[in-house]
């Protein structure tokens, strides 16, 4: 079972709110060295960026979800308290936990790949005004489209690539068979760079057929334009906003292309082969967790306190095949155990496909390819020394502190309340039990805390509750949950940071 042809998959790193968050998530090293430090807690720091992200990219509790000075002080106290709990804990106890080690390693390596993406794609200016202008002219359009999907193995026999007559005849034939789907495509909501190029780089005509376009590893589409509406950018402000939007999206598109070129160069000499018998045995195990109901998956998330469930290693069927050969990369054999070890660091990514008929086995193959590609991209990031980057260390430490602090908080509360769980974490419980504990830690470590009061006073927050996630990534959540540790609003500890 040869999967080498699937190696050239599209690797999108797109945040649901804005592609600009890629820059926010991992800009250049210079940006981070110049970044404003809001607080120092022992050997940890809280940057202005982290404060805003922790406050706005995950829901805050009602007792601090405003923008008043009172709310901001509670937020800052909560983030500092998280660091104090982590410092006060015996961190080595957590770091000896294999599941915790895998999770943190996975988070770190995902940051490294994102940093690689930025370095590879955004380090140099890529566009001139003519590039932007060609797309700007059509960026107000929303197309009404009819499309038909074609699997890779059927494309060759249809002879559509350079035969315009065959394309139109095939489309008419599919329409007669009711195999046509209807969608709208707009510049604002479309993410696929192949479709963006095809639909918005030139003037198109009604009833024109576009394609076949390769939009997934083994999947093509033919699209017919049935009409469109064109929303003009009226006024100078709207025109500038559209120009900026087009520029950012084109920059991102070119960055994706550069990253894909790097991926291709890393993978071009690799041949991936799956053992057919073992493959289907593993599918039966993997399916147990990746095709369960959302409710069941949420229960797993809650128990494991991670974004994606780690495959059930205790499965008896897995024990029987752990040492069996699962896949071959050139001459390197991966056993089933090797594969599951890799998954425990890099949870599988099952991308949503436009092909509604794709079965789980095919999705699983694509997820395996994604994992293997990311393995070599991660190696490239290590070779470039990105694991030593202060950016990566700081962001990884944020997750370590969040998890350790949460564990310490639960340990403390279990000593105070029998059968304690997060469902019992009311404001009253925080005020009666956690506030006094955090007050003690503030006094204990007061000489290790510095706060940049001048910068803190300038912060403006929104009251919009939102969860920022990163699709098509092993770890989808961008920011740890807000730490509900204290409702204290006084900054009566530490010292003022000197600029």
Secondary structure, DSSP 8 states (H G I E B T S, - for coil): -B-GGGGG------BSS-TTHHHHHS--HHHHHTS-EEEEETTEEEEHHHHHHHHHSS---GGG-S-SHHHHHHHHHHHHHHHHHHHHS-HHHHHT-HHHHHHHHHHHHHHHHHHHHHHHHHSS----HHHHHHHHTTTTEEEEEEEEEEEHHHHHHHT-TT-HHHHHHHHHHHHHTT--EEEEEETTT---HHHHHHHHSS---TT-EEEEEEEETTEEEEEEEEEEEE----SHHHHHHHHHHHHHHHHHHHHHHHHHHHHHHHHTT--EEE-HHHHHHHHHHHHHHHSS-HHHHHHHHHHHTSSS----TT-HHHHTTTTSEEEEETTEEEEHHHHHHHHHHS-------S-TT--HHHHHHHHHHHHHHHHHHHHHHHHTTGGG-HHHHHHHHHHHHHHHHHHHHHHHHHHHSTT--GGG--HHHIIIIIHHHHHHHHHHTGGGEEE-HHHHHT----------BBTTSSS-BSS-------------SSEE---
